[in-house]
């Protein structure tokens, strides 16, 4: 029998390591307190009140020559006003100095030495099926983001990034072990009801100090820190002290997450009576308040044309938006979420070029929306394309990456590689013309062409895409779909692709010129809405924008599903993969 009892030597070694770590943390905390105390003392001695009192006291002690120089000294104080650093800047600098002093040694960063950075490894079903092993699910999809974040923001960013929200009691320690690419401080996370509530309020000095320690630790580790001001200044006036402590400030939101707000599962017979989602906000703009009073029946002589849905949890909003056909919205962000869910939206905020909205005009628009009924699929897709291109969460994630100075390759969730075959020069020309018309430009184009005239024609036809940054690769011919069937013809070319998603271009039997310019855009948008492993095109009227167990024509596939050794396309549903279909 094996004795599993630890030896006294092992116990002594473990206790020694724990004691060393405890002493390291206590030493770091002591240095922090000393640095903060020194910063407060320097702030008091450098304040205008202290310097004014010292000048006057010196003049009183020695009327000559100090008294004669008093006007000159007072004028110099007035000229130097605002030049001295604020108390927040002094505290941040002191904390940075103390943290950097701690990080000079090798024993202070024991957490980063013992903890693996990034998300814990999770099995990736596609890679397991392809025999490539298991990797972290989010490692190839986006950056690792940590910081002071709300639960809603974590749910919004989760499909496109690995998110680690931090709590005040250990944020400065845990930020070191997350392996984060950037730290985000969200203004909404400091509103009441959140763990970081009142962190910018002078009354909660301890929580503000913990926030400053987290920021300084991140900057000392070389991690960019971004402040996202998604709350009006009127609701958080104390936020200004954070601005000089971070690297970048963005006045934006986190976009519309199509994985949450999408038209998947909407029914054509959903009710069309107008609804206002949410409670009335006492901080509404006067014009919006007057319009809501007029259409909800709250004001005198008002006609109730809109139903108030009341307050809902953010988790329940997608279901509410998909269950109704017409909404009244008071904000652009809410209106985009409702449009992404397939609803008609009547906005109350004044549009560009309008001085204000009129109650009669709003009622007229509501009547027209009710008479039109639920949006048809073509209009829903048109709205999704606009949101996908300009207002979705991946667009905001790319803005964060760009603002942080990270390489563009840190986010590759929307990179699509097109694989195709060109039998001759005419086929290469048609392929190049079709790809140049696409509104979503592929990141890679891998073409199988016969060496000689066909290969030269393919390179010439795709040269316009290469000038715009698309990687063009012409490889030796592979067996065509007529010879191998299904997607087997694309498997040898997929090994050359770097993008996470592969779009097998329609076979030689189809004319690429007949494909619309939104072909790739619709596929990528459907994939983002469904979070599926593969998206297919169907001609059936009953299978538009819906999950399925088999794909008639796979059109956008995870690269790992076409790797050598992975199951054939007709077996994907049997292995539990998420398959989604859209109508051609």
ZAKOL-677970 format. One record per residue (C-alpha): residue in one letter; y, x, z. Coordinates in Angstrom, 3 decimals. Layout:
<atoms>
{code A y Y x X z Z}
...
</atoms>
This chain:
<atoms>
{code X y 0.000 x 0.000 z 0.000}
{code X y 3.438 x 1.297 z -0.871}
{code X y 5.881 x 1.571 z 2.017}
{code X y 9.162 x -0.029 z 0.978}
{code X y 10.973 x 0.743 z 4.234}
{code X y 14.024 x 2.948 z 3.529}
{code X y 13.905 x 6.378 z 5.065}
{code X y 16.404 x 7.448 z 7.739}
{code X y 17.812 x 9.970 z 5.275}
{code X y 18.447 x 7.206 z 2.724}
{code X y 20.039 x 4.980 z 5.336}
{code X y 22.326 x 7.803 z 6.437}
{code X y 23.305 x 8.492 z 2.818}
{code X y 24.087 x 4.808 z 2.179}
{code X y 26.142 x 4.513 z 5.372}
{code X y 28.019 x 7.688 z 4.481}
{code X y 28.878 x 6.326 z 1.020}
{code X y 30.034 x 3.002 z 2.457}
{code X y 32.148 x 4.799 z 5.055}
{code X y 33.740 x 7.003 z 2.401}
{code X y 34.613 x 3.956 z 0.295}
{code X y 36.070 x 2.138 z 3.308}
{code X y 38.200 x 5.138 z 4.271}
{code X y 39.377 x 5.508 z 0.660}
{code X y 40.543 x 1.905 z 0.599}
{code X y 42.260 x 2.223 z 3.980}
{code X y 44.036 x 5.386 z 2.842}
{code X y 45.195 x 3.665 z -0.330}
{code X y 46.472 x 0.644 z 1.617}
{code X y 48.323 x 2.929 z 4.037}
{code X y 49.994 x 4.748 z 1.161}
{code X y 50.963 x 1.387 z -0.326}
{code X y 52.623 x 0.279 z 2.901}
{code X y 54.476 x 3.570 z 3.245}
{code X y 55.652 x 3.392 z -0.347}
{code X y 56.855 x -0.173 z 0.096}
{code X y 58.650 x 0.683 z 3.342}
{code X y 60.371 x 3.626 z 1.689}
{code X y 61.314 x 1.417 z -1.267}
{code X y 62.860 x -1.174 z 1.056}
{code X y 64.807 x 1.534 z 2.892}
{code X y 66.075 x 2.984 z -0.395}
{code X y 67.027 x -0.502 z -1.587}
{code X y 69.028 x -1.148 z 1.598}
{code X y 70.772 x 2.230 z 1.462}
{code X y 71.573 x 1.765 z -2.224}
{code X y 72.847 x -1.790 z -1.935}
{code X y 76.518 x -2.568 z -2.583}
{code X y 77.012 x -3.971 z 0.922}
{code X y 75.698 x -0.807 z 2.579}
{code X y 77.791 x 1.496 z 0.376}
{code X y 80.917 x -0.643 z 0.882}
{code X y 80.508 x -0.524 z 4.658}
{code X y 79.971 x 3.226 z 4.596}
{code X y 83.135 x 3.826 z 2.517}
{code X y 85.241 x 1.642 z 4.800}
{code X y 83.777 x 3.243 z 7.958}
{code X y 84.500 x 6.755 z 6.651}
{code X y 88.065 x 5.747 z 5.815}
{code X y 88.545 x 4.341 z 9.324}
{code X y 87.201 x 7.507 z 10.944}
{code X y 89.364 x 9.848 z 8.887}
{code X y 92.463 x 8.053 z 7.594}
{code X y 93.458 x 11.269 z 5.911}
{code X y 92.184 x 12.196 z 3.364}
{code X y 89.475 x 9.440 z 3.311}
{code X y 91.951 x 6.604 z 3.699}
{code X y 94.012 x 7.783 z 0.766}
{code X y 90.908 x 7.925 z -1.424}
{code X y 89.732 x 4.433 z -0.406}
{code X y 91.078 x 2.629 z -3.544}
{code X y 89.415 x 5.161 z -5.791}
{code X y 86.078 x 4.840 z -3.946}
{code X y 86.213 x 1.014 z -4.089}
{code X y 86.988 x 1.148 z -7.810}
{code X y 83.959 x 3.431 z -8.349}
{code X y 81.743 x 0.963 z -6.448}
{code X y 82.988 x -1.816 z -8.700}
{code X y 82.284 x 0.223 z -11.851}
{code X y 78.757 x 1.078 z -10.689}
{code X y 77.806 x -2.468 z -9.823}
{code X y 74.467 x -3.452 z -11.382}
{code X y 73.580 x 0.179 z -12.143}
{code X y 71.330 x 0.563 z -9.124}
{code X y 67.765 x -0.725 z -9.505}
{code X y 66.879 x -4.083 z -7.994}
{code X y 64.546 x -4.373 z -5.020}
{code X y 61.764 x -5.587 z -7.331}
{code X y 62.173 x -2.552 z -9.580}
{code X y 62.221 x -0.232 z -6.561}
{code X y 59.065 x -1.830 z -5.207}
{code X y 57.327 x -1.623 z -8.571}
{code X y 58.255 x 2.042 z -8.969}
{code X y 57.099 x 2.882 z -5.465}
{code X y 53.818 x 1.094 z -6.003}
{code X y 53.310 x 2.904 z -9.301}
{code X y 53.908 x 6.266 z -7.637}
{code X y 51.482 x 5.508 z -4.832}
{code X y 48.819 x 4.185 z -7.200}
{code X y 49.098 x 7.168 z -9.511}
{code X y 48.807 x 9.500 z -6.523}
{code X y 45.611 x 7.754 z -5.479}
{code X y 44.200 x 7.898 z -8.993}
{code X y 44.655 x 11.671 z -9.196}
{code X y 41.464 x 12.165 z -7.201}
{code X y 37.926 x 11.303 z -8.153}
{code X y 36.965 x 9.244 z -5.115}
{code X y 39.576 x 6.490 z -5.255}
{code X y 38.160 x 4.786 z -8.376}
{code X y 34.729 x 4.082 z -6.932}
{code X y 34.662 x 0.563 z -8.403}
{code X y 35.054 x 1.702 z -11.991}
{code X y 32.325 x 4.277 z -11.468}
{code X y 29.842 x 1.738 z -10.128}
{code X y 30.680 x -1.336 z -12.234}
{code X y 30.012 x -1.827 z -15.923}
{code X y 33.159 x -2.886 z -17.807}
{code X y 33.403 x -6.162 z -19.676}
{code X y 31.274 x -9.266 z -19.428}
{code X y 27.739 x -9.150 z -18.024}
{code X y 25.131 x -8.829 z -20.783}
{code X y 23.963 x -12.210 z -22.004}
{code X y 21.170 x -12.806 z -24.513}
{code X y 22.450 x -13.552 z -27.987}
{code X y 20.038 x -15.951 z -29.647}
{code X y 20.850 x -14.829 z -33.157}
{code X y 20.287 x -11.158 z -32.346}
{code X y 17.088 x -11.911 z -30.454}
{code X y 15.712 x -13.789 z -33.458}
{code X y 16.673 x -10.971 z -35.779}
{code X y 14.986 x -8.403 z -33.558}
{code X y 18.236 x -6.596 z -32.736}
{code X y 17.951 x -7.017 z -28.962}
{code X y 20.463 x -8.643 z -26.627}
{code X y 24.120 x -7.807 z -26.306}
{code X y 27.065 x -9.359 z -24.584}
{code X y 27.826 x -12.679 z -26.213}
{code X y 31.562 x -12.091 z -26.421}
{code X y 31.553 x -8.374 z -27.110}
{code X y 32.006 x -8.732 z -30.866}
{code X y 34.175 x -11.833 z -30.832}
{code X y 37.373 x -10.782 z -29.146}
{code X y 39.173 x -8.738 z -26.519}
{code X y 38.506 x -8.706 z -22.782}
{code X y 41.419 x -10.478 z -21.068}
{code X y 42.065 x -10.624 z -17.352}
{code X y 44.993 x -11.469 z -15.091}
{code X y 46.643 x -14.405 z -13.352}
{code X y 45.349 x -17.324 z -15.433}
{code X y 44.839 x -21.049 z -14.922}
{code X y 41.487 x -22.767 z -15.379}
{code X y 42.830 x -24.509 z -18.486}
{code X y 43.844 x -21.199 z -20.055}
{code X y 40.424 x -19.709 z -19.297}
{code X y 38.757 x -22.646 z -21.050}
{code X y 41.161 x -22.282 z -23.968}
{code X y 40.589 x -18.552 z -24.448}
{code X y 36.849 x -18.496 z -23.689}
{code X y 35.596 x -19.185 z -27.263}
{code X y 37.695 x -16.313 z -28.653}
{code X y 37.762 x -13.727 z -25.854}
{code X y 35.964 x -12.569 z -22.734}
{code X y 38.068 x -13.893 z -19.845}
{code X y 38.071 x -12.670 z -16.227}
{code X y 40.553 x -14.610 z -14.053}
{code X y 41.725 x -12.680 z -10.989}
{code X y 42.447 x -13.987 z -7.493}
{code X y 45.258 x -12.717 z -5.270}
{code X y 43.132 x -11.267 z -2.454}
{code X y 41.374 x -8.634 z -4.612}
{code X y 43.198 x -8.628 z -7.978}
{code X y 44.384 x -5.014 z -7.738}
{code X y 40.814 x -3.850 z -7.084}
{code X y 38.889 x -6.089 z -9.488}
{code X y 41.236 x -5.383 z -12.418}
{code X y 39.839 x -1.867 z -12.396}
{code X y 36.236 x -3.017 z -12.860}
{code X y 36.638 x -5.623 z -15.594}
{code X y 37.067 x -3.186 z -18.469}
{code X y 39.947 x -5.327 z -19.699}
{code X y 41.792 x -4.676 z -22.944}
{code X y 44.922 x -6.398 z -21.662}
{code X y 46.217 x -8.132 z -18.539}
{code X y 47.976 x -11.478 z -18.967}
{code X y 50.252 x -12.967 z -16.311}
{code X y 50.677 x -16.652 z -17.071}
{code X y 53.726 x -18.427 z -15.705}
{code X y 51.791 x -21.704 z -15.313}
{code X y 49.336 x -19.925 z -13.002}
{code X y 52.120 x -19.654 z -10.406}
{code X y 52.780 x -23.388 z -10.236}
{code X y 51.568 x -25.408 z -7.212}
{code X y 47.849 x -26.091 z -7.147}
{code X y 46.765 x -22.689 z -8.488}
{code X y 45.531 x -19.603 z -6.599}
{code X y 48.683 x -17.683 z -7.621}
{code X y 51.031 x -20.527 z -6.630}
{code X y 54.518 x -19.479 z -5.462}
{code X y 53.865 x -15.794 z -6.286}
{code X y 57.426 x -15.508 z -7.636}
{code X y 58.992 x -17.306 z -4.668}
{code X y 60.629 x -15.067 z -2.031}
{code X y 59.034 x -17.275 z 0.631}
{code X y 55.570 x -16.122 z -0.494}
{code X y 56.313 x -12.405 z -0.311}
{code X y 52.715 x -11.414 z 0.394}
{code X y 51.404 x -13.135 z -2.734}
{code X y 54.200 x -11.658 z -4.834}
{code X y 53.358 x -8.214 z -3.467}
{code X y 49.722 x -8.691 z -4.488}
{code X y 50.842 x -9.695 z -7.975}
{code X y 52.992 x -6.556 z -8.201}
{code X y 50.061 x -4.418 z -7.047}
{code X y 47.853 x -5.914 z -9.751}
{code X y 50.462 x -5.172 z -12.421}
{code X y 50.999 x -1.622 z -11.236}
{code X y 47.269 x -0.932 z -11.048}
{code X y 46.833 x -2.189 z -14.624}
{code X y 49.684 x -0.053 z -15.920}
{code X y 48.442 x 3.011 z -14.074}
{code X y 45.076 x 2.515 z -15.810}
{code X y 46.784 x 2.317 z -19.192}
{code X y 46.114 x -1.413 z -19.671}
{code X y 49.012 x -3.319 z -21.297}
{code X y 50.456 x -6.174 z -19.232}
{code X y 51.900 x -9.259 z -20.951}
{code X y 53.890 x -12.031 z -19.301}
{code X y 53.422 x -15.399 z -21.032}
{code X y 56.294 x -17.725 z -20.112}
{code X y 54.723 x -21.092 z -20.907}
{code X y 56.775 x -22.878 z -18.221}
{code X y 60.469 x -23.826 z -18.579}
{code X y 62.872 x -21.580 z -16.702}
{code X y 64.126 x -24.591 z -14.756}
{code X y 60.705 x -25.026 z -13.122}
{code X y 60.329 x -21.361 z -12.162}
{code X y 63.699 x -19.637 z -11.679}
{code X y 62.169 x -16.747 z -9.708}
{code X y 60.197 x -15.478 z -12.682}
{code X y 62.933 x -13.056 z -13.745}
{code X y 61.870 x -10.282 z -11.349}
{code X y 58.554 x -9.956 z -13.218}
{code X y 60.184 x -9.189 z -16.565}
{code X y 61.020 x -5.482 z -15.923}
{code X y 57.551 x -4.836 z -14.456}
{code X y 55.493 x -5.831 z -17.532}
{code X y 55.179 x -4.328 z -20.990}
{code X y 55.907 x -7.417 z -23.104}
{code X y 57.156 x -10.966 z -22.577}
{code X y 56.055 x -13.803 z -24.880}
{code X y 57.624 x -17.273 z -24.814}
{code X y 54.677 x -19.199 z -26.234}
{code X y 51.566 x -21.127 z -25.317}
{code X y 47.911 x -20.340 z -25.990}
{code X y 47.615 x -22.579 z -29.042}
{code X y 45.290 x -25.435 z -29.913}
{code X y 41.661 x -24.610 z -29.240}
{code X y 39.712 x -26.297 z -32.036}
{code X y 36.487 x -25.814 z -30.088}
{code X y 37.862 x -28.437 z -27.644}
{code X y 40.118 x -30.581 z -29.838}
{code X y 38.320 x -31.478 z -33.054}
{code X y 37.242 x -34.585 z -34.994}
{code X y 33.505 x -34.014 z -34.496}
{code X y 31.956 x -37.373 z -33.631}
{code X y 34.958 x -39.618 z -34.334}
{code X y 34.083 x -43.104 z -35.552}
{code X y 35.920 x -45.020 z -38.282}
{code X y 36.113 x -48.163 z -36.122}
{code X y 37.986 x -46.626 z -33.168}
{code X y 40.885 x -48.735 z -31.806}
{code X y 44.245 x -48.305 z -33.526}
{code X y 46.551 x -49.675 z -30.817}
{code X y 49.116 x -46.974 z -29.846}
{code X y 48.515 x -45.021 z -26.641}
{code X y 50.655 x -42.576 z -24.658}
{code X y 48.329 x -40.063 z -22.980}
{code X y 49.526 x -38.963 z -19.551}
{code X y 51.793 x -40.053 z -16.740}
{code X y 55.539 x -40.367 z -17.085}
{code X y 57.221 x -37.086 z -16.213}
{code X y 60.383 x -37.341 z -14.077}
{code X y 61.662 x -34.220 z -15.903}
{code X y 61.607 x -35.886 z -19.333}
{code X y 64.513 x -35.251 z -21.624}
{code X y 66.974 x -38.157 z -21.585}
{code X y 66.335 x -39.015 z -25.239}
{code X y 62.544 x -38.992 z -24.796}
{code X y 62.839 x -41.068 z -21.620}
{code X y 64.917 x -43.707 z -23.389}
{code X y 62.437 x -43.926 z -26.286}
{code X y 59.441 x -44.199 z -23.967}
{code X y 61.185 x -46.892 z -21.941}
{code X y 61.861 x -48.798 z -25.154}
{code X y 58.294 x -48.672 z -26.541}
{code X y 56.355 x -49.009 z -23.271}
{code X y 58.352 x -51.897 z -21.846}
{code X y 59.668 x -49.932 z -18.866}
{code X y 63.346 x -50.483 z -19.541}
{code X y 65.383 x -53.690 z -19.576}
{code X y 64.880 x -55.875 z -22.658}
{code X y 62.203 x -53.453 z -23.873}
{code X y 59.153 x -54.479 z -25.860}
{code X y 55.799 x -53.029 z -24.796}
{code X y 54.307 x -51.618 z -28.013}
{code X y 52.524 x -48.620 z -26.473}
{code X y 49.845 x -48.515 z -23.774}
{code X y 50.118 x -45.928 z -21.014}
{code X y 46.744 x -44.205 z -20.576}
{code X y 47.742 x -42.620 z -17.266}
{code X y 47.037 x -39.159 z -15.995}
{code X y 43.772 x -37.559 z -17.117}
{code X y 42.093 x -34.300 z -16.265}
{code X y 42.436 x -31.636 z -18.949}
{code X y 38.659 x -31.734 z -19.275}
{code X y 38.768 x -35.439 z -20.232}
{code X y 41.575 x -35.217 z -22.788}
{code X y 39.423 x -34.282 z -25.851}
{code X y 37.260 x -37.363 z -25.340}
{code X y 40.334 x -39.575 z -24.971}
{code X y 41.935 x -38.202 z -28.145}
{code X y 38.764 x -38.775 z -30.178}
{code X y 38.375 x -42.353 z -28.919}
{code X y 41.741 x -43.613 z -30.258}
{code X y 43.316 x -43.658 z -33.687}
{code X y 47.072 x -43.709 z -32.878}
{code X y 48.986 x -41.783 z -30.207}
{code X y 52.595 x -41.399 z -29.155}
{code X y 53.433 x -37.823 z -28.190}
{code X y 56.434 x -36.362 z -26.388}
{code X y 55.609 x -32.694 z -27.084}
{code X y 54.585 x -30.701 z -30.145}
{code X y 51.640 x -29.046 z -28.377}
{code X y 50.148 x -32.373 z -27.319}
{code X y 50.723 x -33.819 z -30.781}
{code X y 48.805 x -30.949 z -32.406}
{code X y 45.863 x -31.501 z -30.079}
{code X y 45.802 x -35.194 z -30.969}
{code X y 46.064 x -34.502 z -34.706}
{code X y 43.243 x -31.970 z -34.445}
{code X y 41.133 x -34.722 z -32.857}
{code X y 41.630 x -36.953 z -35.893}
{code X y 44.403 x -39.251 z -34.639}
{code X y 47.683 x -40.381 z -36.135}
{code X y 50.618 x -39.126 z -34.042}
{code X y 54.106 x -40.550 z -33.745}
{code X y 56.328 x -37.905 z -32.153}
{code X y 59.270 x -38.765 z -29.941}
{code X y 60.990 x -35.379 z -30.085}
{code X y 63.716 x -35.067 z -32.696}
{code X y 62.575 x -33.349 z -35.872}
{code X y 64.465 x -30.614 z -37.662}
{code X y 67.628 x -32.017 z -39.168}
{code X y 67.643 x -35.088 z -36.911}
{code X y 70.192 x -35.509 z -34.171}
{code X y 67.998 x -37.927 z -32.206}
{code X y 65.256 x -40.467 z -32.706}
{code X y 66.005 x -44.192 z -32.819}
{code X y 63.847 x -46.755 z -30.995}
{code X y 63.730 x -49.039 z -34.045}
{code X y 62.569 x -46.141 z -36.243}
{code X y 59.820 x -45.282 z -33.747}
{code X y 58.650 x -48.912 z -33.640}
{code X y 58.588 x -48.984 z -37.443}
{code X y 56.444 x -45.836 z -37.545}
{code X y 54.113 x -47.290 z -34.926}
{code X y 53.692 x -50.472 z -36.942}
{code X y 52.905 x -48.473 z -40.071}
{code X y 50.374 x -46.309 z -38.204}
{code X y 48.618 x -49.346 z -36.752}
{code X y 48.479 x -51.019 z -40.159}
{code X y 47.063 x -47.858 z -41.782}
{code X y 44.280 x -47.581 z -39.220}
{code X y 42.248 x -44.441 z -38.481}
{code X y 42.954 x -41.357 z -40.554}
{code X y 40.602 x -40.754 z -43.497}
{code X y 38.575 x -37.561 z -43.578}
{code X y 40.754 x -35.943 z -46.257}
{code X y 43.921 x -36.285 z -44.132}
{code X y 42.120 x -35.074 z -41.006}
{code X y 41.006 x -31.940 z -42.849}
{code X y 44.519 x -31.316 z -44.164}
{code X y 45.907 x -31.420 z -40.624}
{code X y 43.139 x -29.139 z -39.363}
{code X y 43.946 x -26.548 z -42.033}
{code X y 47.573 x -26.334 z -40.929}
{code X y 46.647 x -26.063 z -37.236}
{code X y 43.924 x -23.516 z -38.012}
{code X y 46.322 x -21.311 z -39.953}
{code X y 49.403 x -21.385 z -37.713}
{code X y 48.852 x -22.970 z -34.298}
{code X y 45.273 x -22.363 z -33.174}
{code X y 44.165 x -20.204 z -30.253}
{code X y 42.862 x -17.303 z -32.421}
{code X y 46.362 x -17.019 z -33.911}
{code X y 47.796 x -16.673 z -30.398}
{code X y 45.103 x -14.153 z -29.462}
{code X y 46.107 x -12.030 z -32.443}
{code X y 49.742 x -12.260 z -31.288}
{code X y 48.692 x -11.020 z -27.849}
{code X y 46.771 x -8.132 z -29.416}
{code X y 49.729 x -7.232 z -31.631}
{code X y 52.191 x -7.437 z -28.729}
{code X y 49.940 x -5.237 z -26.586}
{code X y 49.744 x -2.596 z -29.295}
{code X y 45.962 x -2.880 z -29.593}
{code X y 44.234 x -2.270 z -32.939}
{code X y 43.732 x -5.304 z -35.162}
{code X y 39.967 x -4.717 z -35.040}
{code X y 40.016 x -5.823 z -31.380}
{code X y 39.610 x -9.381 z -32.662}
{code X y 37.259 x -10.044 z -35.551}
{code X y 36.238 x -13.628 z -34.940}
{code X y 37.674 x -14.864 z -38.246}
{code X y 36.596 x -12.043 z -40.516}
{code X y 34.416 x -13.356 z -43.361}
{code X y 32.421 x -11.268 z -45.815}
{code X y 31.648 x -12.862 z -49.187}
{code X y 28.385 x -11.783 z -50.830}
{code X y 27.887 x -12.671 z -54.489}
{code X y 26.163 x -11.553 z -57.672}
{code X y 27.755 x -10.937 z -61.085}
{code X y 25.320 x -10.860 z -63.994}
{code X y 27.915 x -9.887 z -66.575}
{code X y 31.616 x -9.331 z -67.128}
{code X y 32.356 x -13.061 z -67.582}
{code X y 30.676 x -13.905 z -64.244}
{code X y 32.658 x -11.132 z -62.540}
{code X y 35.895 x -12.503 z -63.960}
{code X y 35.129 x -16.039 z -62.766}
{code X y 34.231 x -14.706 z -59.308}
{code X y 37.458 x -12.714 z -59.030}
{code X y 39.585 x -15.671 z -60.155}
{code X y 37.920 x -18.009 z -57.645}
{code X y 38.318 x -15.605 z -54.713}
{code X y 41.963 x -14.878 z -55.501}
{code X y 42.717 x -18.612 z -55.323}
{code X y 41.255 x -18.990 z -51.825}
{code X y 43.768 x -19.786 z -49.096}
{code X y 41.618 x -17.878 z -46.590}
{code X y 41.316 x -14.316 z -47.846}
{code X y 37.932 x -12.716 z -47.104}
{code X y 37.919 x -9.425 z -45.251}
{code X y 35.086 x -8.070 z -47.418}
{code X y 33.578 x -8.851 z -50.820}
{code X y 30.138 x -7.405 z -51.565}
{code X y 29.051 x -7.918 z -55.168}
{code X y 25.697 x -7.186 z -56.735}
{code X y 26.277 x -6.114 z -60.348}
{code X y 24.390 x -4.154 z -62.990}
{code X y 25.754 x -0.595 z -63.196}
{code X y 27.981 x -0.224 z -66.226}
{code X y 30.188 x -2.872 z -67.758}
{code X y 29.369 x -5.572 z -65.195}
{code X y 30.152 x -3.305 z -62.237}
{code X y 33.381 x -2.081 z -63.828}
{code X y 34.391 x -5.666 z -64.619}
{code X y 33.701 x -6.727 z -61.023}
{code X y 35.891 x -3.947 z -59.643}
{code X y 38.663 x -4.815 z -62.070}
{code X y 38.453 x -8.542 z -61.318}
{code X y 38.618 x -7.940 z -57.540}
{code X y 41.315 x -5.260 z -57.618}
{code X y 43.962 x -7.792 z -56.625}
{code X y 42.101 x -8.526 z -53.370}
{code X y 41.673 x -4.814 z -52.691}
{code X y 45.449 x -4.370 z -52.919}
{code X y 45.838 x -6.973 z -50.143}
{code X y 43.485 x -5.201 z -47.756}
{code X y 40.123 x -6.742 z -48.661}
{code X y 37.250 x -4.261 z -48.726}
{code X y 35.457 x -4.361 z -52.088}
{code X y 31.924 x -3.006 z -52.444}
{code X y 29.808 x -3.175 z -55.616}
{code X y 26.105 x -2.517 z -55.003}
{code X y 23.014 x -2.352 z -57.173}
{code X y 21.572 x -5.690 z -58.303}
{code X y 19.168 x -7.605 z -56.078}
{code X y 16.736 x -10.387 z -56.986}
{code X y 18.662 x -13.535 z -57.808}
{code X y 18.243 x -16.897 z -56.104}
{code X y 16.088 x -18.125 z -58.929}
{code X y 13.577 x -15.353 z -58.203}
{code X y 13.556 x -15.308 z -54.398}
{code X y 14.884 x -18.739 z -53.410}
{code X y 17.135 x -19.729 z -50.537}
{code X y 19.261 x -16.958 z -49.092}
{code X y 16.759 x -14.163 z -49.535}
{code X y 18.864 x -12.720 z -52.359}
{code X y 21.731 x -12.133 z -49.906}
{code X y 19.779 x -10.312 z -47.199}
{code X y 19.805 x -6.851 z -48.837}
{code X y 23.601 x -7.027 z -49.224}
{code X y 24.338 x -8.201 z -45.688}
{code X y 23.462 x -4.794 z -44.270}
{code X y 26.624 x -3.441 z -45.952}
{code X y 28.878 x -6.008 z -44.221}
{code X y 30.971 x -5.276 z -41.147}
{code X y 32.362 x -8.798 z -40.607}
{code X y 30.674 x -11.123 z -38.159}
{code X y 30.391 x -13.992 z -40.658}
{code X y 28.922 x -14.016 z -44.148}
{code X y 29.665 x -16.534 z -46.909}
{code X y 26.984 x -16.443 z -49.643}
{code X y 28.912 x -17.405 z -52.767}
{code X y 27.357 x -20.230 z -54.829}
{code X y 24.588 x -19.123 z -57.169}
{code X y 24.993 x -18.393 z -60.841}
{code X y 24.106 x -21.982 z -61.661}
{code X y 27.374 x -23.202 z -60.158}
{code X y 30.772 x -22.528 z -61.625}
{code X y 32.975 x -20.781 z -59.004}
{code X y 36.063 x -22.065 z -60.807}
{code X y 35.141 x -25.582 z -59.693}
{code X y 35.380 x -24.662 z -56.000}
{code X y 38.666 x -25.754 z -54.387}
{code X y 41.092 x -23.193 z -53.032}
{code X y 40.303 x -24.468 z -49.518}
{code X y 36.552 x -23.749 z -49.783}
{code X y 36.468 x -20.782 z -47.369}
{code X y 39.239 x -22.256 z -45.215}
{code X y 37.299 x -25.504 z -44.667}
{code X y 34.132 x -23.603 z -43.815}
{code X y 35.892 x -21.374 z -41.269}
{code X y 37.713 x -24.367 z -39.779}
{code X y 34.444 x -26.316 z -39.433}
{code X y 32.791 x -23.333 z -37.800}
{code X y 35.618 x -22.995 z -35.298}
{code X y 35.520 x -26.704 z -34.466}
{code X y 31.750 x -26.803 z -33.981}
{code X y 31.123 x -23.257 z -32.670}
{code X y 27.981 x -23.409 z -34.802}
{code X y 25.773 x -20.515 z -35.872}
{code X y 25.777 x -21.664 z -39.506}
{code X y 27.775 x -24.155 z -41.575}
{code X y 26.389 x -25.790 z -44.686}
{code X y 27.735 x -27.873 z -47.551}
{code X y 26.219 x -31.245 z -48.359}
{code X y 26.806 x -33.957 z -50.921}
{code X y 25.644 x -36.748 z -48.601}
{code X y 28.327 x -39.207 z -47.510}
{code X y 26.645 x -39.744 z -44.121}
{code X y 26.618 x -36.088 z -43.037}
{code X y 30.289 x -35.105 z -43.146}
{code X y 31.525 x -33.036 z -40.176}
{code X y 28.388 x -33.487 z -38.113}
{code X y 25.659 x -31.434 z -36.490}
{code X y 22.287 x -31.368 z -38.178}
{code X y 18.806 x -29.883 z -37.819}
{code X y 18.656 x -28.402 z -41.330}
{code X y 21.183 x -27.220 z -43.884}
{code X y 21.044 x -28.296 z -47.487}
{code X y 23.146 x -25.320 z -48.651}
{code X y 24.111 x -22.687 z -46.037}
{code X y 27.642 x -21.589 z -46.861}
{code X y 28.921 x -19.681 z -43.780}
{code X y 26.379 x -17.880 z -41.632}
{code X y 26.430 x -15.430 z -38.770}
{code X y 25.672 x -12.017 z -40.150}
{code X y 22.808 x -11.470 z -37.686}
{code X y 20.913 x -14.481 z -39.039}
{code X y 20.604 x -12.762 z -42.428}
{code X y 19.516 x -9.405 z -41.028}
{code X y 16.053 x -8.121 z -42.018}
{code X y 13.336 x -9.728 z -39.927}
{code X y 15.327 x -12.808 z -38.929}
{code X y 13.871 x -16.303 z -39.578}
{code X y 14.342 x -18.003 z -42.911}
{code X y 17.095 x -20.587 z -43.252}
{code X y 14.709 x -23.541 z -43.138}
{code X y 13.529 x -22.423 z -39.662}
{code X y 16.933 x -22.047 z -38.002}
{code X y 16.943 x -25.555 z -36.561}
{code X y 13.458 x -25.077 z -35.106}
{code X y 14.691 x -22.008 z -33.216}
{code X y 17.483 x -23.959 z -31.511}
{code X y 20.434 x -22.668 z -33.528}
{code X y 23.514 x -24.875 z -33.877}
{code X y 23.850 x -26.057 z -37.458}
{code X y 26.862 x -27.924 z -38.804}
{code X y 27.459 x -29.583 z -42.138}
{code X y 30.550 x -30.554 z -44.122}
{code X y 30.865 x -32.568 z -47.288}
{code X y 31.641 x -30.691 z -50.490}
</atoms>
